[in-house]
């Protein structure tokens, strides 16, 4: 995990990264493989689970993420 944190720091990423050494989060969210993306709202509610790669910079995805960010 140390290498991951070094990579994050060296590349200037500022988003939070959490380490779950006992794997409880993977079991709770039923992770089946990599990549898997979990999108939570401001209240910590899981809104979307994406299994596999996705074009995260597509206009449709950017609009959907902006809508989620702007929810009240």
Secondary structure as the mmCIF struct_conf table of DSSP 4:
data_model
#
loop_
_struct_conf.conf_type_id
_struct_conf.id
_struct_conf.beg_label_comp_id
_struct_conf.beg_label_asym_id
_struct_conf.beg_label_seq_id
_struct_conf.end_label_comp_id
_struct_conf.end_label_asym_id
_struct_conf.end_label_seq_id
HELX_RH_AL_P HELX_RH_AL_P1 UNK A 2 UNK A 10
TURN_TY1_P TURN_TY1_P1 UNK A 11 UNK A 12
BEND BEND1 UNK A 15 UNK A 15
TURN_TY1_P TURN_TY1_P2 UNK A 21 UNK A 22
HELX_RH_AL_P HELX_RH_AL_P2 UNK A 24 UNK A 28
TURN_TY1_P TURN_TY1_P3 UNK A 29 UNK A 30
BEND BEND2 UNK A 33 UNK A 35
STRN STRN1 UNK A 36 UNK A 40
TURN_TY1_P TURN_TY1_P4 UNK A 42 UNK A 43
BEND BEND3 UNK A 44 UNK A 44
STRN STRN2 UNK A 46 UNK A 51
BEND BEND4 UNK A 52 UNK A 52
TURN_TY1_P TURN_TY1_P5 UNK A 56 UNK A 57
BEND BEND5 UNK A 58 UNK A 58
HELX_RH_AL_P HELX_RH_AL_P3 UNK A 59 UNK A 69
TURN_TY1_P TURN_TY1_P6 UNK A 70 UNK A 70
#
